[in-house]
Amino acid sequence: MIRFFIILITIVCLPTNAFQAVNSKSSLVLDITYLEDADSTFSINDVLSKSLDSKFLSIPKKVANFGYTKSAYWFHFTLSNINLKDINKLLVISYPLLDFIDFYRVENNVVIEHIQTGDHYKFSQRPIEHPYFLFPISIKIKSTVDIYIRISTKGSMHVPMQLGEPVESLIELSENEQIHAILYGCLGVISFFNFLVFLALRERTYLYYSLVTFGYLFLFTTAKGKAFQIIYPNFPFLNEMGLVIIIPFTILFSALFVRSFLSLKKSNRTLDNIIKGVIALAFINIVFSFLADYEFSIKASMLIAVLSYIIFLIIGPMSWGKGGLHAKHYILAWSLLCIGTITASLSKAGFLPYNFFTEYGMQLGAAFAAILFTIALAQRLFQEREDKFIAQANTIESLNTLTAGMAHEINNPINFTNAAVFMMKEEIALVKLYLIELAGGDKADPDILTAFNKKFSKLINLNETAMEGTERIKNIVTELSSFAQIYNTDIKQKTNIQDSINSNISLIKTRFNYIKFQFDFDDISQIYVFPSKLNQVFMNILVNACQAIELNRESHSNFTGQITINLEKQLNNVIITFKDNGCGMDKVTQHKIFDPFFTTKEVGTGTGLGMAISFGIIEVHGGTINIESDVGQGSTLTVSLPV
């Protein structure tokens, strides 16, 4: 069971194929065999003595995955060059968590080159500084080279290898890094966003989820070797400790998030006690990670992770059965992560064929789970905001803190990201030109140029997608900043009514995205108003209109909701008209709509203060507010403000 979960956790480190033969145009033949050194006593001289040749075996199913073992392993293959020119190849071992690697290039039974590397050495000791282990191999004309590789590790003995052309291999690795960079960016933004929400609202659920997402981000970057390369390249010990600590760290905050997200303390005491047990085990695991050796710590982490993973998966349906409000979001998100991980694992074990989903199942599952949980949290946040809008205007201050803080904090990193993506576009073009020059420029093989164009077209498309994404985020930040400015004072000041309405609609659309908004705005200069109070009026009117449309939609199939907003100047007044095609109201309701505590909603869903407060705010401005409506025909609400 432990071995199975280790495969699941480390699946992000595996390449497309565990072993890939060389290019069919080459005369090289790759046939890898292995030798288990149970006592770790064999030297290169022992191996070259030929006395151990009979003990070298073919790798079962061409997958060098031996799980946890104290044995060292020797791998051997021979490269023969029958061409009339020297050949250069690149060997890629694409599992970054191997402790010690000894690479030997042997010619005529003599060691010509010996390279020592692994994640227990400084990053700079690698032949090529890359998260994977890359070994350039040169084979002279009509010669034969034997490659021996000795590997020992306290972690999983998983040794995926590829042998190919240097340029093509580097391009493929670059493409894989681009794909994972998108995942890292997604998880990083989600973690940062939820942390900002926590700072604004001081609700621990968002803090827990921010730390869970950060845990997955750090786990993936550690498993892919990126953390070692970027954060602590000169401290292998930290790289080793990072993995054994981040697993129980992620489990700990996942348990805290599950407990808070599903409100287990209130809804199900039994499940709550089970989650408390997971929290205690994870905390103890973190403490012992500093005291025990790596091998024991990683095994303990995997065992606790297996148990926790199963508990987290089954606790959703149990909570849903008990009436948990957010259990359905939880089940879908966690199932995606689980299915993606298991599918990817079965593919690497040879039970499923290779395709995009099986290759990137765990990454996609983690990304979609993060997005679904974020959407669920956002829906809960919006619902809470809506209730407080209707009940009291106190929520204005907290929303101002959230939007202003988010707009300010997100703006700088988004600008950096946007600039980096733009510069990346230029760098991609320069790298392409550089590689073409290396390949011979205009005299290069047309097949190579075609391959370059095909490979780089994918990178260019990814770059354009990233540019589009950053532009969208910038637009969202602009809207949030605009909305926050409206609430920054209770003093009368010049305000653009059109901008105020648009900012409110931008937030309303996140909840009622099926409603169409139409506008007919005259060009009206700014007028003096109380911005925060007037914005509360617009929010109350728009929310009520959307809810009326929602009621009409429930009783009519194929119904399209629509709100039409007109803004015009008549003499010394600005007239704002809101017309919806909702359920409408009778005459009695129209006469009471502005009375305090009057509501047509079900008990517990409305306070009856929203329109009463709006009426008072318009009176303070010296204006009027009126409503016309017919049952089933919608409503028209008109606000008149003096210029």
N, C-alpha and C positions, 0 to 999 in steps of 0.2 A: 504493500500500500504506500509506504514511504517513497519507494522508487517511482511508483506511478505518479505521485504528486510532484516529485522533483522534475519529471519530464514535463508536466503541465506548466510549472512555474518557469522553467528555462526554455520553453518552446519558442520564445521570441528570439532566441539566439541561433536558431537553426536556419540554414539557407534553403533554397528551393529543392536541391537534391543533396542527400548525404554524401554521395560520391558522384562526381561528374567527369566523364571521360574527356579527353582532350579533343580539340577541334578535329572534325573528320578530315579536314584538308592536311592535317599534320601526319607525319609518319610515325609518331610516337604511340606506344601502346602502354596503357596504365593498368596494372594488375596488383592491387595492394593485398599484402598478407600481414598477419600480426603474430606476435609471440607474447605470451603472458609470463612476466617475471615475478612470480609470487613472493619471493624474498627480496626483491629489488637488489640483486647482487650482480647481475650481468653487466659487463662493460662492453664498449664498442669492439674491443679486441676479441672478447668471447663470441660476439655475434659474427665477426668477420672470420673467425676460425673455421667456419663451415660445420662445426660439430653440432650446431643448433638448427641447421637448415631444415631438418626433418620435423622440427617442432613448430615451424611457422605454418599457420593455418589461414585459410580463406575466411574473410569476414562474413559472418552469417547475414543473409539478406542484404548484403552491402551496406549495413548500418553499423558503424562502430560505436555502439552504445552498450557499455558494460555496467552501468549503474554505479553504486558505491562499492569501492573495492580498495584494499590496501596494496594491491599489486601494481607494479609498474608495467607498462605495455610498450613493446617495440613494434613499429610499423615499417614495412619495406616495400619499395617498388623500384623497378628498373626502367630507365628512359633510354631508348636507342634512337640515334639520329642517322638516317640513311640519306638525308638531303645533301646537297652540294654547298650548303652554307650553314653557319652557326644558327642555332635556334635558342630563343629565350622564352622561358615559361614562368608563370607565377603560381606558386602553390599557396592556397588560402585555407587556413584552419579557422573556421568561422564560429568557434565557441570560445569566448573570451575568458572563461573561468577555469582555465587549466593552470595548475600551479607551476610546474616545471616542464619545459620542453627543450630537448637536445636534438638539434638538427644536424645531420652528418651527410655531406656529399662525398661519395666514395668513387674513385676511379682506379681500376686495376687493383682492387682490394687495398687501396691506400686512401686514408682520410685526407681529402683536399680542403674541406671547409667544415668547421664546427661552429654552430651558433647556439648560444644558450639564451633562452628567453622564457616567458611565462608571466602570469600575473603576480608572482612573488618577487619579480625583479622590477626595477624602475622602468617606467614606460619608455624612456629614451634608449633602453638596451635592445629594443626591437629593431630588426633590420630595416623595416619600414614602419614609421610611427602611425599606426592605425589601430582601432579597437580590436580588430581581428589580428591573427598572427599570419603575416605575409612573408613568404620566402622566395626571392628571385632565384631561378635555376637556369644556368647557361649550359647548353650541350654543344660541343664543338662538332665540326664536320666528321661524319662517319665514326662517331665515338659512342660509348655507352657509359651511362652514369647510374650508380646505385644510390638511392636515397634511403637512409635509415633515420627514423624519428623515435626517440624515447620520450614517453610522457608519464609523469606521475602526478597525482593530485589527491587532495583530501576530499574534494567534492565529487561530482558525478564524472565518471570517465566516459565522456561523450566527445567524439573526435570527428566531426564532419569536415571533409576535405574537398577541395576543388582544384583542378589544374587546368589552366587555360592561358590564352594570350594575355600579356601584361596590360595592354591598353584596354582591351575588351573587358577584362576582369575588373579593372579599376572603375570603368564606366558603370558596370553592373553594381559594384559595391556602392558607388555614388548614388545610383538610383534608389537602392535599398535604404540608404541613409536619408534621402529626401522623403521617402514614404514615412519612415519612423520619425523624422523631424516634424511632420504634420501631426502625428500622434502626440509627440512631446508638447508641441505648441498647444494642441487642444486641451490636454490635461493641465498644462501650466496655466492657461487662461481661465479654465473652470476653477482650479484651485484658488487662483488670485481673486477671481470674481466673488466666490463664496466667502473668502476671507474679508473682503471689503463689506459684504453684506453683514457679516458678523460684527465688524467694527461699528456699522451704522445701527444695527438692531440689538446687538448684544444677546443674540439667541444662539445657544451652544450648538444647535443642530448644524448650523452653517459652518461653525468652526470645525466640528468633527468631520464634516464632509470635505472641507478644504484640506484637512490633514490626511484623510483617506486618499483623496485624489493625488496629493503630493506623494503619499507612500507608493502608489502605483507608478507615478512618474519616476521616482527615484529607483524603484525596483527594476523597471524596464531599462533605464539608463545604465544601471549597474550591471544587469544581465547582458546588455549589449556592449559593455566596456566603455561607454561614453563617459560615465562618471569618473572612471579611472583616468581617462585621457585628459579631461578638462579640469576636474576639481583637485585631484591629489595625485598627479603623475609620478611624484617622487616619494610617495608613501604607500607602498604595497600593503602594509598592515591595515591602513584605513580602508582600502578596497575590500580586503577580506572581511573586516568587521562590518563594513557597510551592508553586506548582503545578509549576514546573520542577524543584524539588528533591525533592518528595514522590514523583514517579513513579520516578526511579532509586533513591530510598531504599527504596521498596516492592519494587522488583525485586531490590535487593541482599539484603534480608533474606528475600525469598521464596526466592531461590537458596540462601541459607544454611539455611533451614528444609527445603527439598527435600533438600539434601545430608545433613542430619542425620536427617530423618524416614525417608528410604528407606535410610539407612546405606550410602550409595554408596561411601564410602571403603573399606568392607570387601567390599561385594557386587559392585561393578562399577567398576573403575578408569577405564575409558573414559568412562562417563557422569560420573564424579566430575570428571575433567579438563574435560569440557564445561561443567559447572556452575561450576568454578573460573574458566573464561573469562568466563562471564556475570557472576560476582561482580566480576572485574577491570573489565569494561566498565562496569558500573553505578557502581563507585567512581570511575572516571575521569570518567564523566558527571556525577557530583555535583560533582567538583572544577571541571570546566569550566563548570558552571552559574553559578559565581560569577565567571567570567572572561569568558565570551562573552555576546553580547546575547541578549535573550529569544527572538527568532525562531529563531536558530540552535540555542539550547539546547532549545527545545521540540521542534523537528524531530529533533534528535539523540535526545532522550528517547523520542520516539514510535518511531523506527527501532529503537532497542535494545529497547524494550518489545515491539515486534512479534516480533523474533527470540526474545526470552526467552519470550514467551507461547507460541510454537510449541514451543520446546524443553521447557518445563514440561509441555505437554500430551502430547507424544509420549514423554517420558521415563518416564511411569508404566507403560504397557504393556511397554516395554523392560525396566524393572526387575522387573515381575511375571514376565516370561518367564525372568528370571534367578533367580527365587525370592525376590524382595523380600517381606518379611513384611507390610508395611503398604501395599503398592502398590495393593491393591484399594480401600482407603479413599481413597487419594490420587486414583485415577482417577475415582471417582464424584464426589468433592468438586470437583475441578478441571473435570470435564466439565460439571457443573451451572453453574459460573460462566461457562464458555465458551459453552455453549448459550444461557443466559439473556442474555448480552451480545450475541451474534450475532443472536438472535431480536429483541431490542429494537432493534438497529441496522437490521435489515431492515424492521421495522415503520415506523421513522422515515423510511426511504428510500422508503416506499410499496409495498414488495414483499409485506408481510403486513398483514392487517387489524388494526384497533385492538382490543385486549382487555386485561384486567387483566395477564396474563402478559407480553404484548409491551410494555406500558407500564412495568412494574416488573421486567422480566426481569433486568437487571443487578443491581439491588438485592437481589432474591430470590436470585439465584445467589450473590452475595457472602455473604448471610446464611446460606443453607443450607450453603455451602462452609465457612464459619466454624464452624457447629454440627457438621458432620460431622468436621472435623479435630479439634475439641475432644473429640468422643465417642471418636475413634480414640486421641487422646492419653490420655484418661481410661481407656480399656480397657487401654492399655499400662501406665499407672500402676498400675491395680488388679492386673494380672498380676504386676508387679514386687513390689507389696506382699504379694500372696498367697504368692509364693515365699519372701519373706523372713520372713513369719509362720511358715511351716512350718520353715524352716531355723534361724532364731535369733530371739530376742526383741529384737535390736538395732533392728529397724525401728520398735519402739514409740516411741523418741525422735524419729525423723524424722516419724512420723505425728502425734505430739503437736504438733511444731512446725508442721506443715502445717495441722492442724485448728484449733488454737488461734489461729494467726496469721490464717487465713482468717476464722474466726468473728469475731475482733476487728476486723480491717481492713474486712470487708464490712459489719459491723453498722451502723456510722455512716452510710456512704453509702446503705445500704438504708433506714435510718430517714429520711434526708433525702428520698430518692426517694418513700417512702411518704407523707410529709407533703406533698411537692410535688404528687403525684397527687391527694391529697385536696383540697388547695387549688385545684387545677386544675378539679375538679368544680364548686366554687363559682363560680370565675371564668367557666366556660362558661355557667353559668346567668345570671350577671350580664351577660355579653356578649350573650346571647340577648335578655334584657330590654331592653338598651340598643339593640340593632338594631331590635327591634320598636317601641320608642319613636321611633327615627329614621324608621321606615317609616310612622308615624302612629298607633301604639298601637292602641286598640280600633277606630279608624276605618280601619285599614290594609286594603289590598286582601286579601281572603281567600286569593287565590292566593299572595301573598307570604308570609302567615303559614304556609300549608301548606308552602311551599318551605323556610321557616325550620325548621319542625318536622322535615322530612325531612333537611335538612342536619345539624341539631344532634343528631338521633338517632344519626347515625354517630359524631359526636364523643363522645357520651355512652357509646356502646358501646365505643369505643376506650379511653376513660377507665376504664371498669369492667374491661376486660381488663387494663389496666396495673395496677389495684389488685389484681386477683386474682394477677397475676404476682409483685408485690412481697410479697404475703402468703405465697406459696409459697416464695420465697427466704428470707423471715424464718424459716419453719419449718425449712428446711434448715440455716440458720445455728444455730438452737437445737439441732438434733440434733448438729451438729459441735461446738458448745460443750460439750454434755453429754458427748460422747464424749471430748473432750480433757481434761475434768476428771478422768476416770477414771485417766488416765495421769500425773497431775501429782505423784505421790509414791510411794515404796516403803515408806512407813510405814503400819502398820495404822490404819485409820480407819473410821468409820461409813459404810456404803455401802448404797444401795438396789439390791438384786439385780435387781429388775424393770427399773429404769432401765438398768442395765448390760447386760442381755440385749437390751432394745429398741434401745439404741444400736448394738450389734453387728449386729442384724438390719437396721437401716437401711442400714448399709454393705454387708452381704451382698446385699441386694436389688438393688443396682446391677449386680451380675454375674449373679445367678440370679433374674431377675425373673419367671420362669414358675413358681416354687415358691411354694406357699401355706403360710402360717404360721398355726397355731392356738394359742391361749393359754388356760391355766387357772391363774390366779395367785391364791393366797390373799393376804389383806391382812397382809403381814409387815413389821414395823418394821425399821429399818436394823440391820445386824449389822457387827461389826468384822472386816474382811478386809484383805488387800493388794490394793487396787483394780486396779492395773496388771497384776499377775500373774494375778488371777482373770479379768480381762477377756481375757487371752491364752488362757486355758483355754476360755472360751466361744467365742472366735473359731475356735480349732482344731476344736472339736466341731462347730460349725455349718458350717465349710468342708468338713470330712470328710463330714458328712451330705449336704450339697448335691452333692458330687462323687459320692457313692454313688447319689444319685437320678439324676444326669446319666448314669451308666453304665446304670442300669435303663431310662432314657428312650430310650437309643440302640437297645435291643433290643426295645422294646415301643412300638407305634404308639398314638397317642391316650393316652399316659400322662400323668397329672397328678401332679406331685411335691408332697409334703406333709410338713411337719415340725410335730409337736405338742409343745409345751413346757408342762410342769406344774411349779408351784412351790407347795410346801406345807410346813407346820411339823409335825414329829412329835417330841413330847417336847422334847428339848434340841437338836434338829437341824433344819436346813432342807434339804429334799429337792428337788432339781431334776432333772427327767426330760426327756430329749430323745429323741423317737421319730420315726424317719423310715421312709419306704416305699421305700428305696433297694435296691441289689443284695444287701445283707446279706453275711454271711461265715460260713465254716465254723468248726468247733470249734478246729481247729489255729490258724487266724488269730486267733481270739478270745484264745487263751492267749498269743499273741506280740504282740498289738496295742500293749502298753505297753512292749515291749522297745526299747531305743535302736537306731536305724538299721534297724528292721524296717519294711518298706513293701511294699504290694501293687501299687504303681504302677509304671509303666514306668520304665526306667533314664533318669535325667536329669529326671524330673518330680516326685520326692519324695525327702526325706532320711531319713524315718523317725524324726524327732526330735519332731514335733508332739505326739503323744500321750504320748511318754515325758516330755517337759517338763511336760505337763498333769498327768500322774500325780504327778510330783515336787512341783508347786505345791499340789495338793490335800493331799498328805502334810504339807507345811509348815503348812497350815492346820489340821492335825489331823483331816482328813476322809477320805472314801473315794470311789473312782470305780470303777464296775463296768459291764460291757457284756453284753447278751444279744442274740443274733442268729441268724437262719436264712437260708440262701442263698436269694435271691430274695424274701424276706419282709420285708426291712428290719432295722433295728437299734434297740435301746433302750439308751441310755446314762444311767446314774443317778449323780448327784453328791450326796454328803451332806456338809454343812458344819456344824460345831458353832456354836450361837448364842453 
